[in-house]
């Protein structure tokens, strides 16, 4: 007896698109996306490509009108519903290229809802290439099966972030001078949250005092070892997802 082929094919490539998806929607693809599908994946007419737009879940789309540099993908069936994203923001100081890219990639994989760069006094980087970071978010989502992308916001100064902070969202932050146990603190503070991670040199005393004075701020300890900024961001996100996110 012949086995029924899996639907959609497990080998189908995934692609993030800006077009709002739905049954029968035709999605024109050109540029890097078309190059990937046509030249790398060797997509042929009627092959299936999995699409997601960050809002409409995942859709199986059939390839047609394939030319040298562009093609059309026609949505035929929804394969995943829209993703329910935990209400967690990762606020992090800019760090060196490569390391900040790693934070973006892992933030997407771990299920972060918003990635907020925050400029602090000891940051050794004062500018970020948001287009590059967005590309890392997209690539991570394509590879790990997410149907939603973290919202990537413009970098803000720390004082501006704190001034506009809502006390209804817990602001956990890694305090090098000492804080409560991370596990106990997370369990005691359920609900919408964010985690603030400083740069390689940490927060200066004035910044630390300003954070502590912010309604909703909760100082925590990340343990007895000194963590690099990217490690702290990834570890804190994983801890929150375990206690209050969607890992349970």
N, C-alpha and C positions, 0 to 999 in steps of 0.2 A: 504494500500500500504506500503510495507516494505521500510524503509529509507535506502539509500545507505550509507554504512559505510564510515567514514571520511578516507581520504588517504593523508598522512600516518596517522596511528592511533594516536590520540592526547596523548594517554598514553604511546607511544613508548619511551623507554629510549634513552638518547643522550650520545655519547661517543666521546672523542677526540682521534684520532689515528695519528701515524706518517706516515702511508702509504699514498702516493698520490692517491686520489680517482678518480674514473671514472666509466663509465658504464661497468659492468661485472668484475670489479676488485674484487678479493677475498682477504679479509683482515684477516689474522690470529690474534687471540686475546688470550693472556694468562695473567698471573700475576693478578694484582689488577682488571684490566678491566674484565677479565674472571670471577673472583670471584663475582664482582658486578652483571654481567649479569646472571650468572648461579645460584649462591646461594642466591642473594638478590632479583633480579628482576624475577627469575624463568623463564628465556627465554627458549622457546621450539622451535623445528625445524619449520622453515618457519615464525617465529615471526619477526617483523620488529624492527630494531634498527637504530636510526638516527646517522650518522657519520659526523664528520668534521675534516679536517686536517689543517685548517688555511689558505689554499690556494685555494681549489677547491669548496668552498661553502659547502652546506649540502647535504648528500645523504641518501636515504632510502636503507637499506641493509637487506637482508634476512638471518636469522640465519641457519646454517647447520653444520654438523660434530661436534655436541656438545658432549664433553666428560666431565670428572670430573673437569679438570683444564684448558681446552682450548676449543675454538670453532672457526669457520670460519664465517665471515660475507661477503655476496656477494652483491655488489652495484647493485641496479636495477633501480633507478631513482633519478635524482637530484631534491631536494625539495626546495632549496634556492640557488640563485647564489652567487658567491664570494662577500663578504662584502666590500663596499667602506668605508675606514677608514679615518676619518679626520686627517689632518697632525698636530697632537698635541702630544708633549712629556711632560711627568711629570717627573721632576728631583727633587728628594727629598733626604734629609739627612737620614741616617739610624736611626731608633728609636727602642724602645723596642719591643721584640717579642710579637705578638698579635696585637700591633698597626700598625707595618709595614705590617703585614699580612692583616689587614683591608684596608690599602692603596692599596695593590695589588688587593684585591678582588674588591674594588669599582672602581679602575682605569679601570679594565676590563669591569665592568658593564657600566661605563660611556662612553666607546669608545676610550680610550687612545691608541695611536699607538705605543708608546714606553715608558717603565718605566725605568728610569735611576737613580740608586742609586748614591749619591754624598757624599763623605766623607768631613766633615767640622771640624773645630777645636773644636767646642763645642759639637760635637756629643758624646753621652755617649756609643754608640755602634760603633765598628770599623770593625765588620765582619758580613756578612749576609749569611744565608743558601739559596742560589739561587734555589736549588732544591725544598725546601719547598715553596718559593715564587711562583715558576713556577706551583707547584701543586695547589696553591690557584688560580692562573690565570685560569688554566684548569677547576677547579671545578666551578668557577664563569661563565666561558663561556658555560660550559655544561648546567648549570641551567638557564641562562638567554637568551639562544638562539643565542648567537654570533657564527659566523662562522670563526672569526679571533681572534688570541690571540695577546695581546700587546707584542712587542719585549722586552724581559728582558735582559738588558746588564750588564756586569760586573761593579762593583762599581769603580768609579774613584775619585781621589782627586779633590777638587774644582778648584785649579789652573790649573790642566790639562784640565778640562772641559772648562774653560774660554779661555785657550790658543788656543784651537782648534775650538772655536765657529765661526760659519758663520754669518756674519751680515745680511744675507738674511732671517734668522730665528729670529723672535722676542723672546727675553728672558725676560719675565715678572718675576718679583720677589717681594715677600712680604717684603717691607722695613719698619721696625718698627719705623724708624725715620721720616717716612712720605713719601707719594707718592700720585700720582694723583688718582682720582676716578677710581675704577676698571672698571665699566661699560663704562664710557666715553673713557678710555684708550683702552679697547678692541675694541670698535667700531672704534677708530681712527687708529688702527693697525691691519688690516686684513692680512690674509696670514699665511704661516707656522709659528708655534709658539711653545714655551715651557714655562712651569711655574716652577720656582725654589723655593722650600720651604726648609727652614733651620731646624735645630734640635730644641729640646725643649728650649734651651737657646738662640736661634736665631743666626744670623751671628755676628761675632765680627767686630769691626770697620774697621780693615784692609781688611777683606773679603768683607764687604759692599762697601768699596772704590774700590776694584778690580772688583766687579760685575758692579758697576756703570760705570767704565771705559771701560767695554767690549762693542765693537760695537754690536748694536742690543738690548742692555739691556734697560729695561723699568721698573723703580720702580713704584709700585702700592700700594695702601692702601687696606687692607681687612676689613676696617670699624673700628668703635670705640671700639670694644670688643677684648680682647686678645683671640686668638684661639690656641688650641693645634695643634701640627704639623700635625697630621692626619686629623683634621677638616679643617685646612687651605688647605691641598692638595686636599681634596674632594670638598670643596667649590669653590676653584679656577678652578678646572677642570669643574665643573658644570656650572660656570659662562662663561667660554670660549665656552663650547658647546652650550650654549644658544645664545651667540652673534655671534660667528664665526664658530661654528661646525654644526652638522647635527640635531639639535633640532628644527630648525626653520621650 
